[in-house]
Amino acid sequence: MIRFLLFLLLPACCFGQQIHAHNDYEKQRPFTDAYEQRADYIEADVYLVNGKLVVAHTRSEIDTSRTLERLYITPILRLFEQHKGRVSSDRKYSFNLVIDIKDKAEDVMPILVGIIHQNMDVFNRQVNPNAVQMIISGNRPKVNEYVDYPHFILFDGRPGEVYDDETLRHVALISDNFSNYSRWNGTGDLPDDDRNKLKRIIKRAHDQGKPIRFWAIPDNANAWKQLRKLGVDVINTDKVAEATAFLR
C-alpha cells in the first residue's frame, strides 16, 4: 500500500530526457552520428522497392542502394558482435530503432518481423535485455491489429487513439504533430493557451504510463528547454549533437 501511494506521488514525467534523431538517414553519416551521440530513438523512413526496404524521405528521393539493411541493420549487427551481445561498450546504453513506414503496413510488416526473427538476440529484449527495440511509426497497422503482432514489435501511438490494456502494452510512446497544438516558432515564451493544450496531452500520455514526443517542434535551444519543463520526455530534433549537449 505504501509503495502504491509513493507511486502516485511521483512526478508524471519519470522517463528521463530522451533524444529522438529525426530523419537520421538524411545526415552525412546515417546511424553513426546518432549512435555516437547516444540518441535514444533513431528514425528511418522506409519504402518497399522490389522486395527490399529502402530508406528515403519521399518516393522521388529513393536510391535503391540505400537499403535499411545496409544503413542500419548490418551496422547494428556488427556492433552486437563487437560488444558481445551489446550495442556499445557503455553497458547502460541501448536505443530504439524507429521505422517510419511510408508504404502499406501490410506489405512492410512481414519483412520487419522477419528481420527480428533472424536476429532475436539483437532486436528482442525478452531474449536479450540489451537488445535494440524496434518501434513502428508512420503507416502503422490498425490499432485493433497491434495485439496480433509478436511482443517484440512495439508501435508509436497517437493521443487520439483509444487503447485497451492489452493493446496499450504494444505501444512504446505517444507522438503527435506539434502544429496540432501550437504555431509557436520557438522565440520567446510559449503562449499560455498553447501551453495548456500541450499540458493536457502530456498528462494523458503520462497517465497511460507512456513517454511523449512531438514532431515538427521549433528546433532550437529555447524550445527544447520550454518543452522539457512542460514534461515532454522525447525531444524530436534534426540537431542531435546540439540537443544532446544542451539537454544532458
N, C-alpha and C positions, 0 to 999 in steps of 0.2 A: 504493500500500500504506500509506504514511504517513497519507494522508488518511483511509483506511478505519479505521485504528487510532485516529486522533483522533476520528472519529465515534463509535466505540464508547465512548470515554472521556467523551463529552458527557453531562450530566445527562439523565435520562429526560424531564423536563419542559423543553421548549425552545420552547414556543409563545407564551410571554409571558402575562401575566394578562389575561384577557378577561372581558367582562361580557355576560350574556345577559338581555335585557329580557323577563322572563316576563309573559305575558298583557298585552302592551303596549297592546292595544286597549281595555283597561279603564281606562286612565289618562285624565286630564282632557283631555290633548292627545295622542291616539294618534299614533304615529310621531314627532311633532315633539319631544316631551320626550326620548325615547331617542336620537334623532338629535342633538339639541343636546348631550347628554352623551357623544356618540361611543361609544354601545354597539356592541359587536362583532356581536351577534346580536339581532335584533328579531323577536319572535314574534307571529304572528296565527293564531288558531284559525278555521277556515272550515267552513261548511256550504254545500251546494248547494241553492239555492232558485230554482225556475223558471229554471234555466239560468244563474244568476249565483252567484258565490261571495260569501257574506255572512259577516261577521266576528261571532262570538259565542262565549261560553264554553259555554253549553248551548242546546239547541234551544228551550227555553222563553223564552230571552232574545233570540231572533232579532228584529232590527229590519231590515227589508229595505232601508232607506235606508243602512245601514252596510255597504256593499259593500267587498270587498277593493280593487276598482278605485279607489273614491273615497278611502278612508282611506290606502292605501299606494301602489298602482301609479301613479296620477296625480301625487301629490306627488313621487315618486321621478323620474318622467319630467321634471317641471318643474325639479328640481334639476340633472339632467344637461344640460338645455337651458341653464339659467342659468350653469352652471360649465363649459360647453363640453366635454362628454364625461367629466365627473367628477361625483361626488355632492356634493362640497364644495370650498371654496377651500383647505382643508387637503389638500395633494397626497398625504399619507400615509394619508388616511382613506377607507375604504370599509367595508361591513358585509355581513352575511349576513341575508337575509330568510328566517326560518324559518316555513314554512307547516305548521301542525298540522292535519291533515285529520281532521275529525270524521265525515264521511260515507264512502261507499265509495270507495276509492282509484281503482278503475277508472272511476268517473264523474268524479272531480275532476281526475285527472292530465292528460287531454287538454286541459282548459281551461288549466291551468298551462303546459303545453308550448306551447300556442297563444299565450299572453301573451308568453312568451320569444321565440318565433319572430317575433312582430310587433315586438319591441324588442331585437334581438340585441346592439346596441351598449350597452345598459343592463344586460342580465341574462346576458350570455355573456362570461366572462373570457378566452376564446380569441379573441374578436373585439375586446374592449376589456379590457385588464388591470385597468382601474379600475372594471369593472362590479360590480354587486351580485350576490352569489352566492345563488341560491335553494336552500334546503335543505328537504327534505320530511320531516316528522315525523308523529307520531300514527298514523293508519291508513295505513300505507305499503303499497306493493305487496309481494308475496312476495319474499324475499331473492333467490331464483333468477331473478327478473324484473328486478332492478336493471340488469343489463347490456343489457336491451332498450330502455332509455331513452337519450335523447341525452346526450352527455358533459356538457352544461351543466346537467343535473339531478343533484344530489347528495342523499344520504339521511342521516338521523340514525340511526346504528347502535345496537346493544344488545350488552352484554357476552356474553349467552348465544347470540348468533348466530354461525354459522361462515361465514367468507368465504374464497373462493379469491382469488388475487392479482388477477384481473380484476374481481371483484365489489368487493373492497376499495377499488379506485380510484374507485368510485361512492359511497363512504362519507366524509362530511365530518368526523364526530366520533362519539364513543361516549357515549351518555347512559343514565342509569338512575335509578330512584326511590331516593332516599337511605334511605327506610324499609326497603328490602330488606336493608340492612346495619346500620342503627342506629336506635334510638329516642331518641337524644340530642336534648335540646331547645336546645342552644347555650349552656347555662350551665356554667361550669367547664370541665374538660378532657374531651375525647372519651375514652370508655372504651378501654382498651388492646385488648380483643378486637375492638371495632368498628373501631378504627384499623387493626389488622392485616388485617381483611377488606377494608377500603377500599384499603389499600396494594396488595393482590393484584390488585384490579380495575383500579386506576390503572396499575400496571405492565403489565398485559396490554394496555391501550389504547395505552400509550406504545410498547410493543414492536411494535405494529401501525403505529406512526407516526401515531397519531391523538390529538387532544386529547380530554379527558373532561369531562363535565358530569354533575352530579346534580341532579335536580329535587326539590322538596319538602324542601330543606335548611332548618335553622333560619336565619331571615333576619335575622341580626344581626352586628355587627362581630366579636364573638368567634368566631363560627362561620366567617365569611369568612376570618379570619386563620388559624385552625387548618386549614381545608381547603386554603388556599393553601400552607401549609407541607407538607401531605401530598402536594402535587403536582397538585391539581385545577386544571385550566387555565381552565375556563369557570365562572364563578360565576353561578349562576342566582338572580335576585333580582327582587322586586317594588319594591325601593328603589334604583332605578338611580342617582339623584343621590348618595345616601349611600354606596352601594357604590363608585361611581367615585371619590368624594373620598377614601375610606378606602384603596382598593387601588392607586391610581395616584399 
